[in-house]
Amino acid sequence: MKRWFLNILAIFSLLLFVAALALWVRSYWQNELFEYGNSRGSTFLWTSCGQLRLEHNVPLSGVELTTPFEFHYWVDKPAVKFERVPGTNVYFWNVFGFSLVTGERWGDYHYALFVPFWFVAVLSAVLTLWGTYHWRRVRRQYRQQAGLCVNCGYDLRASKDRCPECGTPTLSRTGRQE
């Protein structure tokens, strides 16, 4: 079961890495907005000029809006780099392209998190490498415990010194060469 989980994790993180790279490049040509809104507020995901912006708006009055569930998608040209959110802004921090902004605008209180796409790409690449490393380690341990060649998976019960399939020296169950 653990092997399947690690395989799925490695594949998912690789797909995340490829998607992050594609969105990073695309963000320099198109400004995209994904919005989900309901009676308690709205959440936005924006991409533009190498940045990812996640924003959540909450009505200040405390009264729920009569807006039903809605999902919207917009594409704009040309792309615009996010410098600030319209309205009153309070920057909690702004370092290396990361920002956390809160404030009031248009009768809403908003929270906005700015993340550069390079960070998303690096994080997903690290997850891919970590998942691949652990997948290989688990596969090697399984093959060793089952009496198989750790390199090619050939059955070594009849072999003492080397794998007849690939020539890899055989390992004992403790992981040492015999």
Secondary structure, DSSP 4 states (H G I P E B T S, - for coil): -HHHHHHHHHHHHHHHHHHHHHHHHHTTT-EEEEEEEETTEEEEEEEETTEEEEEEEEETT-PPP-PPPEEEEEEESS-------SSEEEEEEEETTEEEEEEEETTEEEEEEEEEHHHHHHHHHHHHHHHHHHHHHHHHHHHHHTTB-TTT--B-TT-SSB-TTT-PBPB-TTS-B-
